[in-house]
Amino acid sequence: MKKNKFSKNWIIQQKRDIFYKQSKIQGYRSRSAFKLIEINKKFKFIKSKSHLLDLGAFPGGWSQVASKLITAGKILSVDIKEMNKLEKVTFMKGNIDDGNFCKKIHKYFDKKIDVVISDMAANTTGNKSLDSHRSGQLCINAMNLAKEILKKDGVFLSKTFMGSSFFEVQENAKKYFEKVALYKPLASKSESKELYIFCRGISIL
Ligand SMILES: C[S@@+](CC[C@H](N)C(=O)[O-])C[C@H]1O[C@@H](n2cnc3c(N)ncnc32)[C@H](O)[C@@H]1O
């Protein structure tokens, strides 16, 4: 469909651009920052003393949001890509599918933590169902790490996708956590299969 000033697509795209423009104005490294800001406004889970792990952190928008909210807790950000330094944030480069790397994450905190956030997404191949399946698997891996490292009342927030892994993601979440909610923030593109799963309270200890 041709996009003109009156088409629905045009209006939607303009709204989307607001987040991009705001990220530039406010100095965020990604428009994704606004997703975390909105989700945290809703669930109020990042506290000034939180110890927080940010999975798939590059380029660092979510870590920036966390570092503004956390004044007396530790923030560890990880990604397979190198990330530019951020004040109050420790960065470790590695793949969370690698068990040895996960041991390093545990060692860094050396105790159970309050929050695990994951915005991980697999590199796109062009095959949408394969891409959403691979990204769903990343969510499952992040959840497995989260249930080991989180305190009893800890919070796990992760990007997930409406795809072949979605059922497994939801089932695992219900098994491991006391409260589970799905949320699609405004900054998440409406045509994207992406949504966020919010889990609070470990139920298997
Ligand atoms: C959408 S980006 C994250 C954006 C980030 N939350 C922000 O606000 O700037 C997804 C990231 O997940 C990372 N990623 C994908 N698979 C990963 C894995 N197995 N381990 C660690 N990071 C991974 C990618 O390298 C990519 O940088």
The ligand as an ORCA input file, in Angstrom:
! r2SCAN-3c Opt
* xyz 0 1
  C      17.692     -6.062     20.455
  S      19.373     -6.125     20.906
  C      19.331     -5.500     22.557
  C      19.091     -4.021     22.667
  C      19.368     -3.493     24.062
  N      18.407     -4.008     25.026
  C      19.301     -1.989     24.127
  O      18.397     -1.449     24.755
  O      20.187     -1.342     23.568
  C      19.611     -7.842     21.116
  C      21.022     -8.230     21.531
  O      21.029     -9.609     21.924
  C      22.356    -10.075     21.723
  N      22.406    -11.552     21.800
  C      21.825    -12.425     20.947
  N      22.124    -13.689     21.301
  C      22.887    -13.605     22.431
  C      23.503    -14.588     23.261
  N      23.368    -15.908     23.020
  N      24.237    -14.180     24.332
  C      24.374    -12.845     24.576
  N      23.816    -11.863     23.815
  C      23.084    -12.243     22.746
  C      22.692     -9.514     20.347
  O      24.084     -9.507     20.136
  C      22.063     -8.116     20.410
  O      23.020     -7.138     20.708
*
